[in-house]
């Protein structure tokens, strides 16, 4: 795996097709999140695992992309009913199916895991990525993973690069990297919170 080429003076975030900062949220419509832009942003985020540089993160990336596909397949099958994530889930559940709804559940867990890990690492200057990712895993994905899956993800946590090697892969200007990453993660955190809140509602369960 190799991370995308970063433009001179830029950061890895500049290579993303879509940032979570640019995902439309309709505050007047119960914080409805636009499906197309959300999926593009989720796909873009997975390239960050390439920057982590270890094949151990391949299962993490492929799991997230597989869940993106489940949601996009439903959107393609019923575009008029799937303009927002919330509408997509509710309309799919009306058909007595929950493939995309379950895909979104797992995708948001993966996004939450990534967001918490990177936010914690940014906040703790001396903390290594392996510690941040391991703590985030324990609080997000691990409680839902089977005994077969846990070792695969644990291996990824152990394979994290040192922070001194990781952050330069996101851009040459460390101050710019951390500033942009904080804004990006704040936007991601907001979206994760909205979706998790929606998923707790009775009408969003199956």
N, C-alpha and C positions, 0 to 999 in steps of 0.2 A: 504494500500500500504506500502511496506517496501523496502528500498533501498538495493541493493546487498551488500553482505558482503565484506568489504574492507580488502585486505591482510595487514598483519602487516607491518608498516612503509610505506604503500602505500597510494594511494588516490583513490577516486571514479573513476577517469579516467582510472585507471589500470583495472577496471572491465569491461570496454567497449569492445565489440567485435571488434569495429573499431573506430579509432579516425579520426576526419577530417584532422588531420595532415598527415594521411596516405592514404588519398584519392588521387589517381593519377590524375594529371592535365597535359594534353598534350599541352605544350606551343607552339609547332610547328604545332599544328592542331587547331588553334583558341581557345586555352584554353579549349579543350574538356574535360569534367569531366566524369570519369568512373562511369557507372550507378550502378553496383553491390556494389562497395565500398562506394559510396555516400549513398545508401539506408541503408547499414549496419551501417554507422556512424550516420545517422538520427535516426534510431531505438535505437542505443546506447544512444544518447543524451536524449531520452525521459525518461530514468531511472533517470535522474537528477530531474525530477518532483516528483519522489518518495521521494527523499531526502528533498524536500520542505515539505513533510509530511502531506499535507492536501488533503482530498478527493475533495476539491474545484478545484484542478488541474487535476482531472480525465478527464474532458471534453477537456482540453488543450492537454493532452497526447493522448487521443483517437482520437482527430481530426487529429493530426500529423500522427499517425499510420495508420489511414484510408487513408490518402493521400499517404503514403508510399505504401500501398497495391494497390492503383490505378496505380501507376507507375510500381510496380513490375508485376502486372497482364499484362500490355502491354509488358513489357520486356519478360515475359514468353511466350506470344502469338507470339511475333516476335523478337526472340533473336538476329538474325543477323542484324536487323535494329535498335537495341537498346543498343549497346555497350557503348555509351556515352549518357548523358542526352540530349545534343543538337540533336543528331541523332534520339533519341527516339521521341522527340517532333516533329521534322520536318517530320519524316516518318509517325507518327500517323496522323498529319494534312493532309498528302496526301490522307489518307483514308476517309477524311471528318469527322473525329471524333476528340474530344479533351478532352477525359476523363482523360488521364494521364497528358496531358499538363496543364489542369486546376488543377489537383492534385499537380503537381510540383509548380504551381503558389502559391497555398495556403500553401504548405509545406515550401517553401522558405520564405513566409511571417512569418510563425511560427518560423522558424530558425532565421530569422532576429530579431524578437521580443525577443527571448531568448538571442541571442548574445548581443544585445544592452543593455538589462536589466542587465545581469551579468557583462558586460564590464563597464557599468556606476557604478555599485555597487563596483567593484574592485577599480575604480578610485576615489571614494568618501568614504573615510574610515568611516565617521560618518553617512552615509546615510543608512536608513533601506531598506530592499529588497522590501517592499510594494511600496515605493516611486519610486525605480528604475524600477520595473516591470510596475507600472502604467504609468510612463513617456514613457517607451518603447512601451507599448500597444497603447498609444495615437498616436505614430509616425509610427506604423506599421499596426497592425490588425484592430484597432478600426474604421478607415475610411471606411473599407470594410465590416464591420459586420452589420447585421440587428439589428433592435431594440430589437428583441427577443434574440439574441446571446450576445449582449453587457453586459447585467446584469450578465450572467453566467461567462463571463471572468472577469468582475469587481469584482465579489465575490472571484475569485481566487486571484486577486491582494491583496484584503483586508485580505486574509487568509495566506499571506506569513509569515513564521517564522521570529523571530528577527535574525539579522545577527550573534549574539553571539551564537545562537543555530544552525544556518544553516551550517556555515563553518566547525565546528567540524564533521559534518556528511559527509563531503567530504574527511576527513583524519585528523590524529592527529597532523601532522606537518603543522602548518598554513602557514609558509613560502613556503614549498614545494607545498602545495595546490594552493596558489595564483600564484606561478611561473608557474606551469603546466597549470593552468586554463588560464593564459594570452597567453601562446603559443597556446593552443587549440582554444581559442576564436579568435586569430589572423588568424588562418587557416580557421576557420568557416567564419569569416568576408570576407576573400578573395573569398571563394567559393560562398557565397551569392551574392557578388558584380558581379562575373562573370555571374552567372545565371540570375540575375536581368537585367544586360546589354543585355544578349542574348534575354530575354523576351521582351525587348523594341523594338527589330527589327521587321520590317514588316512581315518577313517570319515566325516569331514565334507566330504571333497573329492569332486569328480565328474570 
